């Protein structure tokens, strides 16, 4: 069975009009998954991700012959699925628990971000308890949502250049205890921590469509 291509250690360039994500979001996904975005079509380029109305960069890549030309959807298939795995707090994403944003709310994609970091140092378990106190609909973001938050971090106003909890479990350690994925808002890297480690927490709420 052929190995699924990964973003790790690969170079990317985006061209044309993107419809699946913004350019900033796409580049943040590359950085968060260990890849690199470069500025032009050269022999160092591994993947050219093509949107609508792609122009000269596409033609140059075809002539070069060494660049893999892929669509946005093909690129998304390369993104690790860690963020797709959600724990119990993500149940707020159900339509019946969706909400309408308040005036002045921080909106990213299809969710509202809480007005400030709930805590700069809190374990995962205590984080779940604190989020429940906020009321109906609020939850800990999954990895996909955290990556979008990192890509649009300027919208958050103040944010910590540190690791933020996601609700996506990554497995268990030899001594017991569950690990969860986090995103580092200093550089976009992601890693896993045991649930008793203290990290930053910023809740989100899914919006009505």
C-alpha positions as CSV (number, residue, x, y, z in Angstrom):
1,X,0.0,0.0,0.0
2,X,1.5,3.4,-1.0
3,X,2.5,5.7,1.8
4,X,0.3,8.8,2.2
5,X,2.2,12.0,1.4
6,X,2.9,14.2,4.4
7,X,3.7,17.9,4.8
8,X,6.6,17.3,7.1
9,X,9.9,18.7,5.6
10,X,8.2,19.5,2.3
11,X,8.1,22.9,0.6
12,X,4.9,24.5,-0.7
13,X,3.6,27.4,-2.8
14,X,0.0,28.4,-3.3
15,X,-1.3,30.1,-6.4
16,X,-4.6,31.2,-7.8
17,X,-7.8,32.0,-5.9
18,X,-8.2,29.6,-2.9
19,X,-11.7,28.5,-2.0
20,X,-11.1,26.0,0.8
21,X,-9.1,28.4,3.0
22,X,-7.4,31.8,3.0
23,X,-3.8,32.1,2.0
24,X,-2.8,32.8,5.6
25,X,-4.7,29.7,6.8
26,X,-3.1,27.5,4.2
27,X,0.4,28.7,5.1
28,X,-0.3,28.3,8.8
29,X,-1.3,24.7,8.1
30,X,2.0,24.1,6.4
31,X,4.0,25.6,9.2
32,X,2.0,23.8,11.9
33,X,2.7,20.4,10.2
34,X,6.4,20.9,9.8
35,X,6.6,22.1,6.2
36,X,7.8,25.4,4.7
37,X,6.2,27.9,2.3
38,X,8.6,29.4,-0.3
39,X,8.0,32.4,-2.5
40,X,8.6,31.1,-6.0
41,X,8.7,28.2,-8.4
42,X,12.2,26.8,-8.2
43,X,13.9,23.4,-8.1
44,X,13.5,23.5,-4.3
45,X,9.7,23.5,-4.5
46,X,8.0,20.2,-3.8
47,X,4.3,21.0,-4.1
48,X,2.4,23.8,-5.9
49,X,-1.2,24.0,-4.6
50,X,-3.4,25.3,-7.3
51,X,-6.6,27.3,-6.8
52,X,-8.9,28.9,-9.4
53,X,-7.5,31.0,-12.2
54,X,-3.9,29.9,-11.6
55,X,-1.4,31.8,-13.8
56,X,2.3,32.0,-14.5
57,X,3.4,30.0,-11.5
58,X,1.4,27.0,-12.7
59,X,2.9,27.2,-16.2
60,X,6.4,27.6,-14.8
61,X,5.9,24.5,-12.6
62,X,4.8,22.4,-15.6
63,X,7.9,23.5,-17.5
64,X,10.1,22.7,-14.6
65,X,8.8,19.2,-14.4
66,X,9.9,18.3,-10.9
67,X,7.1,20.0,-9.0
68,X,4.0,18.1,-7.8
69,X,0.9,20.1,-8.8
70,X,-2.1,19.4,-6.5
71,X,-5.5,20.9,-5.8
72,X,-6.6,22.4,-2.5
73,X,-8.5,19.2,-1.6
74,X,-5.5,17.1,-2.3
75,X,-3.5,19.3,0.0
76,X,-6.1,19.0,2.8
77,X,-5.8,15.2,2.6
78,X,-2.1,15.6,3.6
79,X,-3.0,17.3,6.8
80,X,-2.8,15.0,9.8
81,X,-6.2,13.8,11.2
82,X,-5.3,14.5,14.8
83,X,-7.6,17.5,14.9
84,X,-10.5,15.4,13.6
85,X,-10.5,13.3,16.8
86,X,-12.6,15.1,19.5
87,X,-13.2,14.4,23.1
88,X,-16.5,14.9,25.0
89,X,-16.2,18.7,25.2
90,X,-16.5,19.0,21.5
91,X,-20.2,17.9,21.7
92,X,-21.0,21.6,21.7
93,X,-20.5,21.5,17.9
94,X,-24.0,19.8,17.6
95,X,-26.5,22.1,15.9
96,X,-28.8,22.1,18.9
97,X,-26.0,23.7,21.0
98,X,-24.9,26.2,18.3
99,X,-25.3,29.9,19.1
100,X,-25.6,33.3,17.5
101,X,-22.6,35.6,18.2
102,X,-22.9,38.7,20.3
103,X,-22.0,42.1,18.8
104,X,-18.2,42.6,18.7
105,X,-17.6,38.8,19.1
106,X,-14.3,37.4,17.7
107,X,-15.4,35.2,14.8
108,X,-13.1,32.8,13.0
109,X,-14.6,30.4,10.4
110,X,-17.8,29.0,11.8
111,X,-17.0,29.5,15.5
112,X,-16.8,32.3,18.0
113,X,-13.6,32.6,20.1
114,X,-13.9,33.5,23.8
115,X,-12.9,37.2,24.5
116,X,-9.8,36.3,26.4
117,X,-7.6,33.3,27.4
118,X,-9.5,31.5,30.1
119,X,-6.2,30.6,31.8
120,X,-2.5,30.9,31.1
121,X,-1.7,27.8,33.2
122,X,-4.3,25.1,33.6
123,X,-4.4,21.3,33.3
124,X,-6.7,19.7,30.8
125,X,-9.1,18.3,33.4
126,X,-9.4,21.5,35.2
127,X,-9.8,23.3,31.9
128,X,-12.9,21.1,31.1
129,X,-14.4,22.1,34.4
130,X,-13.8,25.8,33.9
131,X,-15.2,25.8,30.3
132,X,-18.4,24.2,31.6
133,X,-18.8,27.2,33.9
134,X,-19.0,29.5,30.9
135,X,-22.4,28.0,30.0
136,X,-24.0,26.2,27.1
137,X,-22.1,25.9,23.8
138,X,-18.6,26.7,25.0
139,X,-15.9,24.0,24.5
140,X,-12.2,23.4,24.1
141,X,-11.3,23.7,20.4
142,X,-10.1,20.8,18.3
143,X,-6.9,20.9,16.4
144,X,-8.4,22.2,13.1
145,X,-10.0,25.0,15.1
146,X,-6.8,25.8,16.9
147,X,-4.8,25.9,13.7
148,X,-7.3,28.4,12.3
149,X,-7.0,30.4,15.5
150,X,-3.2,30.5,15.1
151,X,-3.5,31.5,11.4
152,X,-5.9,34.3,12.5
153,X,-4.2,35.1,15.8
154,X,-4.2,38.8,15.2
155,X,-8.0,38.8,15.5
156,X,-7.7,37.5,19.0
157,X,-6.2,40.7,20.3
158,X,-4.0,39.6,23.2
159,X,-2.8,36.0,23.1
160,X,0.0,34.1,24.8
161,X,3.0,33.0,22.7
162,X,2.7,29.6,24.3
163,X,0.9,26.2,23.9
164,X,-2.9,26.1,23.8
165,X,-4.9,23.0,24.7
166,X,-7.0,21.2,22.1
167,X,-9.7,18.6,22.9
168,X,-8.0,16.0,20.6
169,X,-6.4,13.1,22.5
170,X,-3.2,11.7,21.1
171,X,-3.0,8.5,23.2
172,X,-1.9,7.3,26.6
173,X,1.5,7.1,28.3
174,X,3.2,4.0,29.7
175,X,2.4,5.2,33.2
176,X,-1.2,5.9,32.4
177,X,-2.9,9.3,31.8
178,X,-4.1,10.7,28.5
179,X,-2.1,13.0,26.2
180,X,-3.8,15.8,24.2
181,X,-2.6,17.8,21.2
182,X,-1.6,21.5,21.6
183,X,-0.6,24.3,19.2
184,X,2.2,26.6,20.1
185,X,1.1,30.2,19.3
186,X,4.7,31.3,19.1
187,X,5.7,29.4,16.0
188,X,2.7,27.3,14.9
189,X,4.2,24.0,16.0
190,X,2.0,21.3,17.5
191,X,2.9,18.6,20.0
192,X,1.3,16.5,22.7
193,X,1.1,16.9,26.5
194,X,-0.2,14.8,29.4
195,X,-3.5,16.0,30.8
196,X,-1.9,17.1,34.1
197,X,0.5,19.5,32.4
198,X,-0.5,23.2,32.6
199,X,-1.0,25.0,29.3
200,X,-3.1,28.0,28.0
201,X,-6.8,27.6,27.3
202,X,-9.0,29.6,25.0
203,X,-12.6,28.3,24.6
204,X,-14.7,28.5,21.4
205,X,-18.4,28.2,20.5
206,X,-19.8,26.8,17.2
207,X,-22.2,29.3,15.5
208,X,-25.5,28.8,13.8
209,X,-25.3,28.6,10.0
